[in-house]
Amino acid sequence: MEVVQQSNMATIEQLSAVELRVGLIERVEEIEKSDRLYKLTVSFGALGSKTICSGIKKFFTPEELQGKKVLFAYNLPPRELMGVVSEGMIMVAKNEENKAVLMVPAADVPAGVRLS
């Protein structure tokens, strides 16, 4: 079997550096002058809460997001978006109809749990 080299492959070390954690979306706010972004307040249980901006406004209403447990990239460096400091990234995929789908745990787990 021939092994094909790809330039975009990540090492195990790079992958393990990203903390994927379950977060509970506690609050969803509109970001003024943005038709794409929501400002999310996300609880990670004993680890506290973070503000995370996400460009998912055209796919979900605030009511569809509030109270959901979703997977997040937890340990990304802070980044300013539209005047709001974002401290992570929500994990979303698109289905065959190009509709966004939240990456949610298959079973109930506590907020803050790390994907392993």
C-alpha positions as CSV (number, residue, x, y, z in Angstrom):
1,M,0.0,0.0,0.0
2,E,1.3,3.4,-1.0
3,V,1.2,6.2,1.6
4,V,0.3,9.6,0.1
5,Q,1.8,12.6,1.8
6,Q,-0.4,15.6,2.3
7,S,0.8,19.1,3.1
8,N,-2.1,19.9,5.4
9,M,-1.7,17.0,7.8
10,A,-1.5,17.8,11.5
11,T,0.7,15.9,13.9
12,I,-0.6,14.2,17.0
13,E,1.1,16.9,19.1
14,Q,-0.7,19.7,17.2
15,L,-4.1,17.9,17.5
16,S,-3.6,17.3,21.2
17,A,-2.8,20.9,21.8
18,V,-6.4,21.9,20.9
19,E,-8.8,21.4,23.9
20,L,-12.3,20.5,22.7
21,R,-14.7,20.9,25.5
22,V,-18.5,20.8,26.0
23,G,-19.9,24.2,26.8
24,L,-23.4,25.3,27.8
25,I,-24.7,28.3,25.9
26,E,-26.1,30.5,28.6
27,R,-26.8,33.7,26.6
28,V,-27.0,34.7,23.0
29,E,-26.7,38.4,22.0
30,E,-26.8,40.3,18.7
31,I,-23.6,42.1,17.7
32,E,-24.5,45.5,16.4
33,K,-23.8,46.1,12.7
34,S,-23.1,42.4,12.1
35,D,-25.5,40.2,10.0
36,R,-23.3,37.1,10.7
37,L,-22.1,37.1,14.3
38,Y,-23.7,36.3,17.7
39,K,-22.0,37.0,21.0
40,L,-22.3,33.8,23.1
41,T,-21.8,33.5,26.8
42,V,-20.7,29.9,27.3
43,S,-20.4,28.1,30.7
44,F,-17.6,25.5,31.0
45,G,-18.7,24.4,34.5
46,A,-16.0,24.7,37.1
47,L,-13.7,26.3,34.5
48,G,-15.9,29.4,34.4
49,S,-17.5,31.2,31.4
50,K,-16.2,32.6,28.2
51,T,-17.4,35.0,25.5
52,I,-17.3,33.3,22.1
53,C,-18.3,35.1,18.9
54,S,-19.7,32.9,16.1
55,G,-20.7,33.6,12.5
56,I,-23.8,31.3,12.7
57,K,-26.5,34.0,12.8
58,K,-28.0,33.1,9.4
59,F,-28.4,29.4,10.5
60,F,-29.8,29.6,14.1
61,T,-32.1,31.9,16.1
62,P,-31.0,32.8,19.7
63,E,-33.8,30.5,21.0
64,E,-32.3,27.6,19.1
65,L,-28.9,28.1,20.7
66,Q,-29.7,29.2,24.3
67,G,-29.5,26.3,26.7
68,K,-27.7,23.9,24.3
69,K,-24.6,21.9,25.1
70,V,-22.2,22.1,22.2
71,L,-18.6,21.3,21.5
72,F,-16.1,24.2,21.5
73,A,-12.4,24.8,20.8
74,Y,-11.7,26.0,24.3
75,N,-8.0,27.1,24.4
76,L,-7.7,29.4,21.3
77,P,-6.0,32.7,21.8
78,P,-8.4,35.6,22.3
79,R,-9.4,37.4,19.1
80,E,-11.3,40.7,18.6
81,L,-14.3,40.5,16.2
82,M,-16.5,43.6,15.6
83,G,-15.3,45.1,18.9
84,V,-15.9,41.9,21.0
85,V,-13.1,39.7,22.3
86,S,-13.8,36.1,21.4
87,E,-12.2,33.4,23.5
88,G,-12.9,30.2,21.5
89,M,-14.8,28.7,18.6
90,I,-18.1,26.7,18.4
91,M,-17.9,23.5,16.4
92,V,-20.4,23.3,13.6
93,A,-20.7,21.2,10.5
94,K,-22.8,21.5,7.3
95,N,-25.1,18.7,6.2
96,E,-25.9,17.7,2.6
97,E,-28.4,20.6,2.2
98,N,-25.6,23.0,3.3
99,K,-27.5,23.6,6.6
100,A,-25.4,24.2,9.7
101,V,-25.5,21.5,12.4
102,L,-24.3,22.0,15.9
103,M,-21.8,19.4,17.2
104,V,-23.6,18.2,20.4
105,P,-22.7,15.4,22.7
106,A,-24.6,12.1,22.0
107,A,-25.3,11.8,25.8
108,D,-25.7,14.3,28.6
109,V,-22.3,15.2,30.0
110,P,-21.3,18.1,32.3
111,A,-20.2,21.5,30.9
112,G,-16.5,21.7,30.8
113,V,-15.8,18.0,30.0
114,R,-12.9,17.7,27.6
115,L,-13.2,15.5,24.5
116,S,-10.6,12.8,24.7
